[in-house]
């Protein structure tokens, strides 16, 4: 069984909060494309709400080590 090497967290190198960069890194997406999608969605009012929800729900980068350790412990118990 392979240990987890990725968890979804905000990036420490993000422009505002690191939310979109963290999502792009985790899902292997193009950052510029993801930002463009959120910009277009912001014009319809959905993007801003979704961005705020993601900012609140995605853990910070400083919690990354603890999350990786927790995932590895879960995979060992299964």
Secondary structure, 3 states (H helix, E strand, C coil): CCCCCCCCECCCCCCCCCHHHHHHHHHCCCHHHHHHHHHHHHHCCHHHHHHHHHHHHCECHHHHHHHHHHHHHHHHHC
